[in-house]
């Protein structure tokens, strides 16, 4: 990817994510019609994250669980301590 292509990609990526994070409970149809399929998927992912965050902020989210990476780290640390 040459310099201009990278800059264009970064700019579009930032704008798409900014729009997805700042469009809570708004009509996004005008914005979405200008995006290609990859940008629409990115926008949808950003909106999903925003909705999850809003639910968490309101106390409506389900209980958080530790990731498998954290659980495996704890198991490894316990094994090292016992040795």
Residue pairs with C-beta under 8 A, 6 or more apart in sequence:
1 9
12 39
13 42
16 35
16 39
16 42
16 43
16 46
17 42
17 46
19 28
19 31
19 43
19 46
20 42
20 43
20 44
20 45
20 46
20 47
20 50
21 46
21 49
21 50
23 31
23 47
24 50
24 51
24 54
28 43
28 47
31 43
32 40
32 43
35 43
52 61
55 61
